[in-house]
Amino acid sequence: MADAGRRFRAHRLNEGRYATAGMVQVHRRDRYNCRETVRSSHNYDANRDAPALPGRFESKRRMSQAFTPALGREALTPLYDLVIRLLTRERYWRSLLLEQVAPHDGENILDLGCGTGTFAIMLKLRSPGVRILGIDPDLGILQIARKKARRAGVEIEWRQGVASDLAGSPGTFDKAVSSLVFHQVTQREKEAGIAAMVASVRSGGEVHIADYAQQRGYMRQLFRIVQRLDGYENTQANADGALERIFARYDGPTRAAAVVATPTGAISLFRMLVDHPSERQVP
């Protein structure tokens, strides 16, 4: 149930292949993991019209990246914002995350897996002088984020990309944030994504993550709703404490700064003060 949705409509359903707006998408249902993956292939630079943050990544290569749609299935994407609002106590945990990130004018902030742009817009409304880069692998969802930002009257840089695109921009950002992304990806992608966030932030900066992490007690039962949508294997790792173990490699034994009980399981908020990788050994 990551903050990332898939918006293109299909013209051809047989064999699960769609063609639309210069993009080819191949949809596959994973019968065992109960989720749908989407592979986007672009022959053009999807970011060509966006302004640039100094020192930030430029993703001009041909993109071929598989990702899981919001709510696990592309057909449910139009309902994403509504479902998140109703089933995750979104207003409450996002307000806590906003206070935790505490944006200040003049800061450069990365929103990794920005999805429909809800939190990036909240950051900009709180501190109009911040510069925000929202990246997501789904071009369609970025179009929705742009529309939402225009309606809100804020200017945010939206870029199609993935965590690995940050490799060329070490220390570019003051803060990096991600919400409802890492429960949906593989263990390898969890580790690589958090490592990319840490590397992209200057020494003394901060990394903030809000996601379904370790589930305890009856929260494990409620979390099964998420697992039915987003698949079992990747989500179960989070329920068993994968995020806490990854954070501990950088920051020692880690406890969430806040844990919010929701109708779909507990959402945990993490904060890490970055000691740049060049200055600290990470196992």
Backbone bond lengths (Angstrom), bond angles and torsions (degrees), N, CA, C in turn:
res aa  C-N    CA-C-N  psi(-1)  N-CA   C-N-CA  omega(-1)  CA-C   N-CA-C  phi
1 M - - - 1.453 - - 1.516 109.25 -
2 A 1.299 117.83 43.90 1.443 122.15 -176.59 1.508 109.67 -67.36
3 D 1.447 112.14 159.76 1.437 117.40 177.58 1.508 107.95 -76.11
4 A 1.408 118.67 61.63 1.443 122.02 -177.80 1.501 107.71 -154.49
5 G 1.329 120.40 123.48 1.464 123.13 -176.41 1.503 112.55 -121.07
6 R 1.315 119.43 168.44 1.457 122.71 -175.67 1.508 109.00 -127.32
7 R 1.370 118.85 116.23 1.437 120.87 -161.32 1.523 117.45 -108.89
8 F 1.330 120.33 -8.04 1.452 119.51 -172.74 1.519 111.98 -76.40
9 R 1.313 116.10 142.02 1.449 121.55 179.74 1.517 110.71 -90.77
10 A 1.308 116.35 148.51 1.457 121.75 -173.50 1.512 111.31 -89.51
11 H 1.321 114.73 142.65 1.456 120.83 171.93 1.519 110.74 -106.94
12 R 1.308 115.69 -14.69 1.448 118.66 -176.47 1.516 110.43 -145.04
13 L 1.314 116.40 119.81 1.454 119.85 -173.59 1.511 113.27 -101.30
14 N 1.309 119.04 -24.82 1.463 119.42 -177.78 1.512 109.46 -65.74
15 E 1.297 117.63 136.89 1.458 127.14 -178.26 1.529 112.68 66.38
16 G 1.360 116.27 8.64 1.471 119.81 176.15 1.499 114.46 68.20
17 R 1.330 119.43 25.79 1.463 120.31 -177.95 1.524 109.25 -111.63
18 Y 1.360 114.47 134.18 1.445 120.34 -176.13 1.527 108.64 -124.42
19 A 1.334 116.43 146.51 1.458 119.58 173.00 1.510 108.10 -129.54
20 T 1.332 117.18 129.14 1.452 119.18 -178.75 1.521 110.26 -161.74
21 A 1.328 115.72 137.32 1.467 124.15 170.91 1.521 113.07 46.45
22 G 1.306 117.77 46.78 1.456 120.98 176.24 1.503 114.14 75.54
23 M 1.320 118.27 10.36 1.453 121.33 -177.59 1.516 109.18 -126.87
24 V 1.311 116.67 140.64 1.456 122.13 174.81 1.510 107.86 -108.16
25 Q 1.327 116.19 129.96 1.443 120.57 178.00 1.521 108.79 -121.68
26 V 1.313 116.39 134.06 1.453 121.37 175.31 1.520 107.00 -112.23
27 H 1.319 116.13 120.42 1.453 121.64 -177.37 1.517 109.16 -102.97
28 R 1.325 116.37 131.57 1.452 121.06 177.94 1.512 108.48 -130.30
29 R 1.311 116.98 130.87 1.458 120.93 171.86 1.517 108.75 -92.65
30 D 1.321 115.47 125.40 1.455 121.48 176.02 1.524 107.25 -86.97
31 R 1.331 117.22 106.53 1.460 120.61 -174.23 1.523 111.72 -64.63
32 Y 1.334 116.58 -28.24 1.460 119.68 -174.68 1.515 112.04 -92.59
33 N 1.313 116.82 -25.90 1.458 119.92 -179.35 1.517 111.99 -104.57
34 C 1.336 116.94 2.50 1.460 123.09 172.08 1.517 112.69 55.73
35 R 1.298 117.84 38.31 1.455 119.67 178.84 1.519 109.49 -144.09
36 E 1.305 115.11 170.20 1.451 122.24 -179.07 1.527 107.64 -116.41
37 T 1.320 116.30 136.88 1.461 118.83 174.49 1.513 108.39 -112.97
38 V 1.325 115.91 149.02 1.457 122.28 -178.53 1.512 108.09 -124.91
39 R 1.318 116.98 132.02 1.451 120.85 175.69 1.513 108.27 -114.94
40 S 1.334 114.69 120.19 1.456 120.61 -179.39 1.512 109.42 -102.09
41 S 1.317 116.68 138.12 1.457 121.08 178.39 1.513 108.54 -132.03
42 H 1.339 115.94 120.94 1.462 121.09 -175.45 1.523 110.63 -120.10
43 N 1.303 115.72 140.14 1.452 120.94 177.93 1.526 111.71 -103.08
44 Y 1.328 116.41 13.21 1.442 119.60 -177.66 1.512 108.34 -141.36
45 D 1.337 115.69 168.64 1.455 120.21 178.51 1.518 108.34 -84.74
46 A 1.316 117.15 104.38 1.464 121.66 -177.75 1.518 111.68 -66.43
47 N 1.342 117.39 -15.72 1.455 121.27 -176.69 1.522 112.94 -100.71
48 R 1.297 117.23 10.94 1.466 119.41 -167.30 1.525 113.51 -64.03
49 D 1.339 118.26 -26.53 1.458 120.18 -175.76 1.519 113.25 -96.68
50 A 1.337 117.85 -1.42 1.464 120.18 -175.92 1.522 110.53 -86.98
51 P 1.339 117.80 146.02 1.464 120.91 175.84 1.515 110.28 -69.08
52 A 1.325 117.18 167.18 1.467 120.68 -174.40 1.515 111.50 -113.53
53 L 1.306 115.93 137.07 1.459 121.43 165.88 1.515 107.61 -84.11
54 P 1.329 118.40 137.00 1.452 119.57 -178.55 1.517 111.71 -59.75
55 G 1.329 116.82 133.67 1.444 122.16 174.85 1.505 114.69 78.16
56 R 1.328 118.23 1.44 1.436 121.25 -175.15 1.513 111.14 -87.39
57 F 1.326 114.38 167.95 1.449 119.00 -174.52 1.517 111.57 -67.38
58 E 1.314 116.23 150.94 1.454 123.21 170.88 1.513 107.14 -121.34
59 S 1.319 117.32 116.88 1.457 121.33 -177.65 1.522 109.01 -105.28
60 K 1.354 116.69 92.88 1.456 120.69 -176.81 1.518 112.08 -112.91
61 R 1.328 115.77 3.31 1.448 118.74 178.79 1.523 110.13 -76.46
62 R 1.322 116.15 163.63 1.455 119.78 171.83 1.519 107.91 -63.72
63 M 1.335 115.72 129.63 1.453 119.20 -175.02 1.514 110.52 -100.06
64 S 1.306 116.53 128.71 1.459 121.90 173.75 1.510 106.89 -138.53
65 Q 1.314 116.78 97.97 1.456 121.16 -170.04 1.521 110.16 -136.90
66 A 1.317 117.13 124.66 1.457 121.11 176.11 1.517 109.44 -85.36
67 F 1.316 116.49 140.77 1.447 120.54 176.66 1.522 108.93 -149.54
68 T 1.311 115.64 160.32 1.455 121.95 178.09 1.521 108.95 -94.15
69 P 1.323 118.46 127.69 1.470 120.20 -179.29 1.522 112.21 -64.44
70 A 1.319 115.28 161.35 1.455 120.44 174.88 1.520 109.28 -59.19
71 L 1.317 115.80 141.87 1.464 122.84 -177.13 1.514 112.43 59.79
72 G 1.342 116.81 14.56 1.455 121.16 173.49 1.508 115.90 83.72
73 R 1.330 118.69 -16.44 1.466 122.46 -177.51 1.518 109.51 -142.52
74 E 1.304 116.71 136.05 1.464 119.67 -176.91 1.520 111.78 -62.17
75 A 1.323 117.21 -34.02 1.466 120.28 -177.81 1.529 112.07 -61.42
76 L 1.356 117.22 -23.75 1.458 120.82 -178.70 1.523 113.53 -90.26
77 T 1.318 116.47 -4.75 1.461 120.47 -174.29 1.526 113.31 -56.38
78 P 1.327 120.16 -41.96 1.471 118.63 179.77 1.522 113.76 -58.88
79 L 1.327 117.16 -19.95 1.463 121.45 -179.70 1.520 112.58 -93.34
80 Y 1.334 117.14 -0.84 1.463 120.78 -169.25 1.528 113.22 -57.28
81 D 1.324 117.51 -55.52 1.462 119.37 -176.71 1.530 111.57 -59.56
82 L 1.314 116.76 -39.77 1.463 120.39 179.21 1.525 111.34 -65.11
83 V 1.341 116.96 -45.41 1.459 120.65 -178.71 1.526 110.78 -63.67
84 I 1.321 116.87 -44.72 1.464 120.08 179.39 1.523 110.47 -61.60
85 R 1.322 115.89 -41.06 1.466 119.46 -179.70 1.527 111.93 -63.55
86 L 1.321 116.76 -40.90 1.458 120.68 -174.51 1.525 113.58 -83.81
87 L 1.340 117.21 -34.96 1.462 120.20 -169.53 1.526 115.08 -105.64
88 T 1.332 118.19 0.34 1.466 118.94 -179.97 1.533 113.57 -126.03
89 R 1.318 117.56 6.63 1.470 119.81 -174.02 1.527 109.29 53.82
90 E 1.315 114.88 47.46 1.461 121.81 -170.46 1.515 112.98 -55.95
91 R 1.316 117.07 -45.98 1.458 118.84 -176.19 1.538 110.87 -58.22
92 Y 1.330 116.28 -38.30 1.464 120.09 -177.13 1.521 111.85 -70.80
93 W 1.356 117.24 -53.69 1.468 117.10 -174.72 1.527 111.90 -71.30
94 R 1.339 117.67 -30.93 1.473 117.96 176.89 1.526 110.66 -69.28
95 S 1.319 117.41 -34.50 1.468 118.96 177.22 1.524 110.65 -66.24
96 L 1.348 116.94 -38.03 1.466 119.84 174.96 1.525 111.10 -63.69
97 L 1.336 116.05 -41.88 1.461 120.01 179.47 1.528 110.62 -64.75
98 L 1.318 116.61 -39.03 1.464 120.28 178.80 1.526 110.66 -62.01
99 E 1.329 117.23 -43.58 1.469 120.08 177.88 1.522 110.71 -65.42
100 Q 1.319 116.89 -35.14 1.466 120.99 -179.16 1.534 110.88 -69.63
101 V 1.322 117.35 -43.24 1.469 120.71 179.05 1.521 110.50 -69.33
102 A 1.323 117.03 -37.73 1.469 122.23 176.00 1.529 111.97 48.43
103 P 1.334 118.11 65.79 1.465 120.46 -177.86 1.520 112.39 -65.62
104 H 1.326 115.48 144.92 1.458 121.59 177.58 1.517 109.70 -126.95
105 D 1.313 116.11 144.37 1.463 121.10 178.81 1.527 109.76 -53.58
106 G 1.327 115.21 137.62 1.454 121.65 179.40 1.512 113.85 95.71
107 E 1.338 118.38 -12.09 1.458 120.96 179.79 1.526 111.21 -80.62
108 N 1.336 115.47 149.50 1.456 122.86 169.07 1.521 107.89 -101.36
109 I 1.327 116.92 122.84 1.466 121.42 -175.54 1.519 110.00 -124.31
110 L 1.323 115.74 132.65 1.456 123.03 176.80 1.518 109.96 -99.04
111 D 1.333 116.85 132.78 1.460 121.86 170.95 1.520 107.34 -115.19
112 L 1.333 115.77 103.04 1.466 121.82 -176.38 1.527 109.99 -86.85
113 G 1.334 116.30 124.97 1.461 120.40 -175.18 1.511 110.07 71.06
114 C 1.326 115.65 48.78 1.470 122.08 -170.52 1.515 114.00 -66.47
115 G 1.340 117.75 -19.41 1.453 120.98 177.53 1.515 113.18 57.22
116 T 1.321 116.67 -130.00 1.463 121.03 -176.93 1.520 113.05 -78.28
117 G 1.317 117.97 3.36 1.462 121.64 171.36 1.509 116.42 83.84
118 T 1.329 117.74 9.09 1.463 120.03 -175.37 1.524 112.72 -55.81
119 F 1.346 116.72 -49.80 1.462 118.25 -174.68 1.518 111.70 -75.66
120 A 1.313 118.22 -36.03 1.467 120.46 177.24 1.526 110.31 -58.98
121 I 1.316 116.62 -40.26 1.466 120.70 178.82 1.519 110.43 -67.34
122 M 1.336 117.17 -39.29 1.463 120.02 176.31 1.523 111.31 -60.15
123 L 1.331 116.89 -41.95 1.465 120.75 178.43 1.525 111.04 -61.05
124 K 1.315 116.15 -44.27 1.466 121.21 -177.10 1.520 111.22 -68.42
125 L 1.318 117.27 -38.33 1.463 120.14 177.99 1.524 110.97 -67.45
126 R 1.327 116.77 -35.04 1.473 120.06 178.68 1.532 110.54 -68.61
127 S 1.340 117.05 -43.91 1.467 121.14 -177.54 1.526 109.17 -134.91
128 P 1.317 117.75 90.34 1.470 120.88 -175.60 1.525 114.18 -58.16
129 G 1.341 117.53 -19.57 1.454 120.04 -177.73 1.513 114.66 -87.21
130 V 1.349 118.79 0.42 1.464 119.87 176.75 1.522 109.23 -79.67
131 R 1.325 115.30 153.86 1.468 121.34 174.17 1.521 107.04 -109.82
132 I 1.313 116.53 123.90 1.461 121.53 -172.81 1.511 110.29 -119.51
133 L 1.323 114.95 132.77 1.459 121.89 171.66 1.521 107.97 -112.58
134 G 1.325 116.42 118.25 1.451 121.30 174.37 1.515 109.82 -105.96
135 I 1.336 117.35 123.70 1.467 119.33 178.97 1.528 109.64 -121.10
136 D 1.319 114.59 147.45 1.458 121.67 -179.28 1.530 107.23 -159.13
137 P 1.336 118.84 147.26 1.462 119.67 -179.62 1.520 114.14 -74.45
138 D 1.338 117.24 -13.26 1.454 121.14 -173.25 1.523 111.39 -99.83
139 L 1.317 116.12 110.24 1.460 121.28 -179.88 1.518 111.39 -61.69
140 G 1.337 117.04 -38.13 1.456 120.38 -179.36 1.512 113.06 -62.04
141 I 1.327 116.37 -42.34 1.464 118.89 -178.92 1.525 111.34 -70.49
142 L 1.328 116.81 -29.57 1.462 119.69 176.30 1.522 111.22 -66.84
143 Q 1.318 116.93 -33.04 1.456 119.76 175.67 1.531 110.65 -63.39
144 I 1.320 116.19 -38.68 1.462 120.24 176.35 1.522 110.23 -65.77
145 A 1.341 116.35 -43.05 1.468 119.96 179.07 1.527 110.72 -59.88
146 R 1.328 116.84 -41.27 1.470 120.07 179.17 1.523 110.67 -61.98
147 K 1.323 116.92 -41.91 1.470 120.22 179.53 1.523 110.74 -63.77
148 K 1.327 116.67 -41.87 1.463 120.12 179.32 1.527 110.63 -64.08
149 A 1.332 116.55 -40.16 1.465 120.03 179.73 1.524 110.73 -65.43
150 R 1.338 116.56 -40.33 1.468 119.25 178.15 1.523 110.53 -62.65
151 R 1.334 116.65 -41.85 1.466 119.53 179.07 1.527 111.34 -64.00
152 A 1.329 115.84 -34.18 1.459 120.34 179.48 1.524 112.59 -80.45
153 G 1.331 116.78 -10.92 1.455 121.39 178.85 1.517 114.03 74.12
154 V 1.350 116.64 31.46 1.465 120.01 -179.68 1.532 109.61 -122.25
155 E 1.330 114.89 154.11 1.462 121.35 179.33 1.517 109.36 -108.44
156 I 1.325 116.00 118.92 1.463 123.12 -179.86 1.516 107.82 -133.21
157 E 1.309 117.07 142.80 1.459 120.37 176.60 1.524 109.15 -87.01
158 W 1.325 116.75 122.36 1.457 122.60 179.07 1.517 108.31 -111.47
159 R 1.308 116.82 131.99 1.462 121.48 -178.78 1.519 111.18 -134.07
160 Q 1.315 115.84 136.89 1.458 119.45 172.05 1.521 107.85 -78.31
161 G 1.323 116.95 128.41 1.448 119.80 -179.59 1.520 111.30 174.61
162 V 1.313 114.94 179.24 1.465 122.54 -179.84 1.526 108.13 -132.08
163 A 1.326 115.43 174.32 1.465 119.94 -174.97 1.519 112.73 -57.14
164 S 1.328 117.23 -36.86 1.465 119.91 -177.37 1.518 112.29 -64.49
165 D 1.328 118.37 -20.32 1.457 121.21 177.78 1.521 112.14 -68.12
166 L 1.317 117.57 -14.52 1.456 120.97 -179.02 1.522 112.77 -80.02
167 A 1.326 116.41 -5.16 1.472 120.22 -174.62 1.523 112.45 -58.70
168 G 1.325 117.26 -29.46 1.459 120.22 -177.48 1.508 114.09 -89.28
169 S 1.337 117.80 8.54 1.464 118.93 -176.93 1.524 112.32 -133.51
170 P 1.340 118.15 56.35 1.472 119.41 179.69 1.523 111.55 -65.47
171 G 1.318 115.72 137.41 1.459 120.37 175.10 1.507 114.89 68.90
172 T 1.314 118.75 18.63 1.462 121.80 -176.55 1.522 112.42 -76.01
173 F 1.316 117.09 -33.55 1.461 120.94 -169.93 1.524 112.11 -107.39
174 D 1.326 114.82 152.87 1.458 121.00 173.45 1.520 110.93 -81.64
175 K 1.338 115.81 -34.11 1.459 121.34 -179.72 1.523 109.02 -145.98
176 A 1.335 115.04 150.61 1.464 121.28 174.69 1.510 107.91 -131.08
177 V 1.318 116.28 139.77 1.454 120.91 -177.30 1.518 109.37 -136.45
178 S 1.317 115.92 149.39 1.471 121.18 174.89 1.521 107.76 -149.15
179 S 1.331 116.40 138.75 1.462 119.02 -179.36 1.522 110.92 -135.29
180 L 1.310 115.18 132.08 1.469 124.29 176.98 1.525 112.39 53.75
181 V 1.317 116.01 45.75 1.460 121.81 178.75 1.525 111.18 -117.01
182 F 1.325 117.52 -49.74 1.465 120.23 -165.74 1.524 114.65 -73.19
183 H 1.307 119.11 -18.66 1.471 118.64 176.40 1.518 111.27 -69.99
184 Q 1.323 117.19 -13.80 1.454 121.72 -170.99 1.527 113.45 -101.14
185 V 1.324 117.82 -4.60 1.462 120.63 -174.69 1.524 110.34 -115.51
186 T 1.330 116.18 168.75 1.459 121.68 -177.14 1.526 111.02 -69.03
187 Q 1.321 116.36 165.74 1.464 120.82 178.62 1.524 110.65 -58.16
188 R 1.312 116.35 -42.55 1.463 119.82 179.39 1.520 111.21 -61.23
189 E 1.333 116.35 -40.97 1.467 119.96 -179.98 1.523 111.71 -72.01
190 K 1.316 117.58 -32.53 1.463 119.95 174.69 1.530 109.82 -59.69
191 E 1.341 115.48 -49.41 1.459 120.29 -177.43 1.525 111.25 -65.65
192 A 1.335 116.42 -44.53 1.466 120.09 -178.51 1.522 111.31 -67.48
193 G 1.327 116.92 -38.49 1.459 120.05 -178.95 1.513 112.42 -66.07
194 I 1.325 116.86 -44.46 1.458 119.64 178.96 1.526 110.42 -67.66
195 A 1.339 116.84 -38.82 1.471 119.72 176.54 1.525 110.84 -60.71
196 A 1.341 117.16 -40.02 1.466 120.93 179.35 1.521 111.01 -65.66
197 M 1.331 116.74 -39.41 1.461 119.83 177.62 1.522 110.72 -62.95
198 V 1.331 116.67 -46.25 1.463 120.79 -179.85 1.533 110.48 -60.62
199 A 1.322 116.50 -45.26 1.467 120.19 -177.48 1.523 112.00 -66.47
200 S 1.328 117.29 -29.57 1.466 120.40 -176.27 1.523 112.92 -78.80
201 V 1.338 116.38 -12.52 1.464 121.21 -176.90 1.531 110.06 -99.42
202 R 1.318 116.24 138.99 1.464 120.86 178.54 1.520 110.59 -64.24
203 S 1.327 115.88 157.09 1.454 120.17 174.71 1.525 109.36 -61.02
204 G 1.317 116.02 131.24 1.460 120.80 -175.37 1.518 112.94 93.78
205 G 1.343 116.64 -7.83 1.452 120.71 176.60 1.516 111.57 -82.98
206 E 1.321 116.14 -169.01 1.460 119.82 -172.50 1.527 111.77 -136.58
207 V 1.326 115.45 147.18 1.462 123.21 171.59 1.527 107.43 -116.45
208 H 1.327 116.14 132.00 1.457 122.16 -178.93 1.524 109.39 -127.16
209 I 1.304 116.85 131.26 1.466 121.45 178.66 1.524 109.18 -133.66
210 A 1.333 115.72 132.44 1.462 122.47 172.36 1.521 107.04 -120.21
211 D 1.330 116.76 122.06 1.465 118.91 -175.74 1.520 110.05 -165.64
212 Y 1.327 114.10 167.99 1.455 119.39 169.40 1.527 107.19 -70.07
213 A 1.310 116.62 114.61 1.458 120.99 178.82 1.526 107.52 -115.33
214 Q 1.330 117.69 -139.09 1.464 119.95 -175.28 1.533 110.31 -61.54
215 Q 1.319 114.87 131.05 1.461 121.60 -178.98 1.526 109.24 -107.37
216 R 1.319 116.18 130.73 1.455 121.36 -178.74 1.527 110.46 -124.08
217 G 1.332 115.24 150.81 1.451 120.74 175.47 1.515 112.92 57.79
218 Y 1.325 115.78 -138.05 1.463 119.57 -176.50 1.522 112.98 -70.21
219 M 1.338 117.78 -13.39 1.466 120.19 175.46 1.531 110.65 -61.44
220 R 1.332 117.29 -31.45 1.468 120.47 177.31 1.528 110.67 -62.51
221 Q 1.313 116.77 -37.74 1.456 119.79 179.19 1.521 110.98 -67.97
222 L 1.332 116.78 -43.71 1.463 120.23 178.97 1.524 111.61 -65.47
223 F 1.335 115.77 -33.03 1.472 120.25 -178.35 1.527 112.16 -64.71
224 R 1.305 117.75 -17.75 1.460 120.16 178.40 1.523 112.28 -61.84
225 I 1.321 117.07 -23.78 1.467 120.37 175.40 1.519 109.64 -61.96
226 V 1.318 116.19 -45.01 1.467 121.20 177.94 1.521 110.15 -64.23
227 Q 1.327 116.59 -41.38 1.457 120.14 -177.22 1.523 112.33 -66.23
228 R 1.318 117.42 -32.08 1.464 119.67 176.62 1.518 111.08 -65.81
229 L 1.316 117.00 -31.63 1.453 121.16 -178.99 1.524 112.21 -86.25
230 D 1.325 116.77 -45.09 1.465 121.13 -171.10 1.517 113.98 -101.13
231 G 1.330 117.44 -0.55 1.455 119.98 179.27 1.511 112.17 94.89
232 Y 1.321 115.36 156.82 1.461 120.93 -171.63 1.519 113.82 -85.48
233 E 1.311 117.48 -49.06 1.468 120.68 -167.32 1.519 112.63 -59.36
234 N 1.337 117.38 -52.80 1.459 120.06 -176.60 1.525 112.21 -69.57
235 T 1.329 116.49 -38.17 1.457 119.83 -178.80 1.529 111.81 -72.33
236 Q 1.331 117.32 -33.70 1.461 120.08 -178.92 1.519 111.15 -64.47
237 A 1.331 116.90 -34.62 1.465 119.98 177.76 1.527 110.30 -58.27
238 N 1.321 116.85 -43.09 1.465 119.85 177.78 1.524 111.05 -64.75
239 A 1.335 116.38 -43.29 1.462 120.44 -179.28 1.520 111.36 -60.80
240 D 1.330 116.16 -28.06 1.466 121.59 -179.35 1.524 113.36 -91.70
241 G 1.341 117.87 5.41 1.458 120.52 173.70 1.516 116.49 100.73
242 A 1.338 118.48 22.07 1.471 120.65 -177.63 1.529 111.95 -61.24
243 L 1.323 118.28 -42.64 1.465 119.88 -177.89 1.525 111.03 -65.93
244 E 1.325 116.74 -41.56 1.457 119.77 178.54 1.529 111.33 -60.32
245 R 1.335 116.50 -40.12 1.469 119.66 -179.74 1.529 111.12 -68.66
246 I 1.315 117.62 -38.28 1.470 120.10 178.85 1.523 109.79 -66.26
247 F 1.318 117.70 -45.80 1.464 120.65 179.73 1.518 111.34 -61.60
248 A 1.335 116.97 -35.07 1.461 120.64 -178.52 1.523 111.91 -62.81
249 R 1.333 117.85 -26.78 1.464 120.58 178.52 1.523 111.32 -65.55
250 Y 1.326 116.13 -29.20 1.462 120.45 -178.10 1.523 112.05 -97.28
251 D 1.321 115.54 -36.08 1.461 120.50 -164.80 1.520 113.36 -123.88
252 G 1.325 118.35 11.44 1.445 120.22 -175.92 1.522 111.40 75.22
253 P 1.327 117.86 -175.34 1.474 120.28 180.00 1.520 110.99 -50.03
254 T 1.323 115.90 126.80 1.459 121.27 -168.60 1.513 111.94 -118.37
255 R 1.333 115.01 132.54 1.449 121.18 169.56 1.516 108.09 -121.83
256 A 1.322 116.05 146.26 1.457 119.89 179.86 1.528 109.71 -63.47
257 A 1.331 115.20 144.15 1.461 119.96 176.54 1.518 110.89 -68.11
258 A 1.334 116.54 -28.74 1.461 121.85 177.20 1.517 108.13 -154.83
259 V 1.321 116.73 148.03 1.460 122.64 175.60 1.523 107.33 -129.18
260 V 1.333 116.07 123.75 1.461 121.80 -176.33 1.520 109.10 -111.42
261 A 1.315 116.70 119.04 1.455 121.16 176.43 1.523 109.14 -76.46
262 T 1.323 117.01 130.45 1.457 122.38 -179.39 1.528 109.28 -131.45
263 P 1.321 117.65 168.78 1.472 120.14 177.20 1.525 114.05 -65.30
264 T 1.340 117.69 -8.73 1.465 120.97 179.91 1.520 112.48 -120.11
265 G 1.317 117.33 20.52 1.452 121.52 -179.84 1.517 111.56 113.95
266 A 1.325 115.78 177.15 1.466 120.94 -177.29 1.523 110.91 -87.57
267 I 1.325 116.10 132.42 1.461 122.71 174.15 1.523 107.90 -104.16
268 S 1.330 116.19 124.74 1.465 122.09 -176.93 1.525 110.58 -106.26
269 L 1.320 115.14 143.83 1.460 121.83 177.60 1.529 108.75 -111.39
270 F 1.334 116.00 124.99 1.461 122.12 -179.16 1.529 109.46 -115.84
271 R 1.313 114.63 147.25 1.469 121.48 174.94 1.511 108.57 -135.00
272 M 1.325 116.46 130.19 1.456 121.83 178.25 1.527 109.99 -126.23
273 L 1.313 116.51 127.73 1.459 121.29 171.57 1.519 107.75 -84.12
274 V 1.318 116.78 124.67 1.463 121.30 -170.99 1.516 111.16 -85.43
275 D 1.318 113.75 124.36 1.453 122.38 166.43 1.510 103.68 -105.51
276 H 1.317 118.39 112.06 1.461 120.90 -166.95 1.523 112.18 -51.16
277 P 1.348 117.29 139.56 1.473 120.10 -178.05 1.509 114.66 -52.51
278 S 1.321 117.91 -29.67 1.460 120.09 179.84 1.529 111.37 -70.96
279 E 1.334 115.97 -15.09 1.456 120.49 -177.48 1.510 112.84 -108.63
280 R 1.351 116.05 -2.43 1.453 118.31 -176.31 1.517 109.93 -145.51
281 Q 1.310 117.11 135.98 1.455 121.56 177.74 1.527 109.69 -78.35
282 V 1.350 115.23 127.52 1.451 120.76 176.98 1.514 107.88 -115.28
283 P 1.352 119.81 122.67 1.468 121.16 -178.51 1.508 111.41 -56.12
